[in-house]
Amino acid sequence: MILELKNVCKSFHQPRSGMIEVLNNVNFSLDMGETNAITGQSGSGKTTLLSLIAGLDIPDSGKILLQGEDLCSMKENRLSRYRATKIGIVFQRFHLMPHLSARENISLPLEILKHQHITDRVDDMLGKIDLQDRQHHLPGQLSGGECQRVAIARALIIKPALLLADEPTGNLDIKTGEKIARLLFDLVEKENKTLILVTHNLDLADQCQKIRKLDRGRLV
């Protein structure tokens, strides 16, 4: 088992509505190499759940264990380091650094970690996403599909224990989205990564081994 959530609850305060319960006693676990989709209506808490698993937010109660370590009990410095080395995230809107080239965006996580052999790792990843000929272009000079290829490569370059994808095809046209989905699942399979995919797209969700739906704050 690589990830386990135990009785995770999360609420937010709304100025007009008071406390709004977003997640209620969420429990689930994932094995190494497993692919999971999380679906649900807008506002069902999918992105909140992903943020908690990523260590970007903390639950009101419960535990989130990644490789046996409780993210909720870590101090911020250790949690930041843990996120940087163990968790890769792919966003719907790419979140690339606009002033950095494709190659520089991919290498950035390794630069921050002062990793050795950065050049070799980035060359290998550029080959996997078939973007060698566009590696020196800025994000503004790339298509949406190319930007998402870079974002996927950036998430995988650290060889994370867990890969999180938040609507990875949601900002792309159907044809490009299908290509990106094939690339994502191909890389996940080849590198034996554990994937949690948040999506409204049921065709995309069907490509995962398991599908879970958030309904009124609970996973069903």
ChimeraX attribute file (.defattr): number of C-alpha atoms within 10 A of each C-alpha:
attribute: neighborCount
match mode: 1-to-1
recipient: residues
	/A:1	13
	/A:2	17
	/A:3	20
	/A:4	20
	/A:5	19
	/A:6	15
	/A:7	16
	/A:8	21
	/A:9	21
	/A:10	22
	/A:11	18
	/A:12	13
	/A:13	10
	/A:14	9
	/A:15	7
	/A:16	6
	/A:17	8
	/A:18	10
	/A:19	11
	/A:20	11
	/A:21	14
	/A:22	20
	/A:23	25
	/A:24	18
	/A:25	15
	/A:26	19
	/A:27	17
	/A:28	13
	/A:29	13
	/A:30	19
	/A:31	11
	/A:32	15
	/A:33	17
	/A:34	19
	/A:35	23
	/A:36	21
	/A:37	23
	/A:38	24
	/A:39	23
	/A:40	21
	/A:41	13
	/A:42	10
	/A:43	13
	/A:44	19
	/A:45	24
	/A:46	25
	/A:47	17
	/A:48	19
	/A:49	23
	/A:50	20
	/A:51	17
	/A:52	18
	/A:53	25
	/A:54	23
	/A:55	19
	/A:56	13
	/A:57	15
	/A:58	21
	/A:59	20
	/A:60	13
	/A:61	15
	/A:62	18
	/A:63	21
	/A:64	27
	/A:65	19
	/A:66	22
	/A:67	15
	/A:68	11
	/A:69	15
	/A:70	16
	/A:71	24
	/A:72	20
	/A:73	12
	/A:74	13
	/A:75	9
	/A:76	12
	/A:77	8
	/A:78	11
	/A:79	18
	/A:80	13
	/A:81	12
	/A:82	17
	/A:83	19
	/A:84	17
	/A:85	18
	/A:86	16
	/A:87	21
	/A:88	25
	/A:89	23
	/A:90	24
	/A:91	19
	/A:92	17
	/A:93	17
	/A:94	21
	/A:95	13
	/A:96	21
	/A:97	15
	/A:98	12
	/A:99	12
	/A:100	16
	/A:101	21
	/A:102	29
	/A:103	23
	/A:104	20
	/A:105	24
	/A:106	30
	/A:107	22
	/A:108	18
	/A:109	20
	/A:110	21
	/A:111	13
	/A:112	9
	/A:113	12
	/A:114	10
	/A:115	12
	/A:116	10
	/A:117	9
	/A:118	17
	/A:119	12
	/A:120	10
	/A:121	16
	/A:122	23
	/A:123	16
	/A:124	15
	/A:125	22
	/A:126	22
	/A:127	11
	/A:128	15
	/A:129	18
	/A:130	14
	/A:131	17
	/A:132	16
	/A:133	9
	/A:134	16
	/A:135	20
	/A:136	14
	/A:137	15
	/A:138	19
	/A:139	24
	/A:140	14
	/A:141	14
	/A:142	16
	/A:143	12
	/A:144	19
	/A:145	20
	/A:146	20
	/A:147	20
	/A:148	29
	/A:149	25
	/A:150	28
	/A:151	25
	/A:152	26
	/A:153	27
	/A:154	27
	/A:155	23
	/A:156	24
	/A:157	21
	/A:158	21
	/A:159	16
	/A:160	18
	/A:161	21
	/A:162	27
	/A:163	22
	/A:164	23
	/A:165	22
	/A:166	22
	/A:167	19
	/A:168	25
	/A:169	26
	/A:170	15
	/A:171	16
	/A:172	18
	/A:173	11
	/A:174	11
	/A:175	10
	/A:176	17
	/A:177	19
	/A:178	16
	/A:179	13
	/A:180	21
	/A:181	15
	/A:182	14
	/A:183	17
	/A:184	20
	/A:185	17
	/A:186	13
	/A:187	17
	/A:188	18
	/A:189	15
	/A:190	8
	/A:191	12
	/A:192	14
	/A:193	20
	/A:194	22
	/A:195	26
	/A:196	23
	/A:197	24
	/A:198	26
	/A:199	23
	/A:200	19
	/A:201	14
	/A:202	13
	/A:203	10
	/A:204	20
	/A:205	20
	/A:206	12
	/A:207	15
	/A:208	17
	/A:209	11
	/A:210	14
	/A:211	18
	/A:212	16
	/A:213	17
	/A:214	21
	/A:215	18
	/A:216	16
	/A:217	22
	/A:218	18
	/A:219	20
	/A:220	14
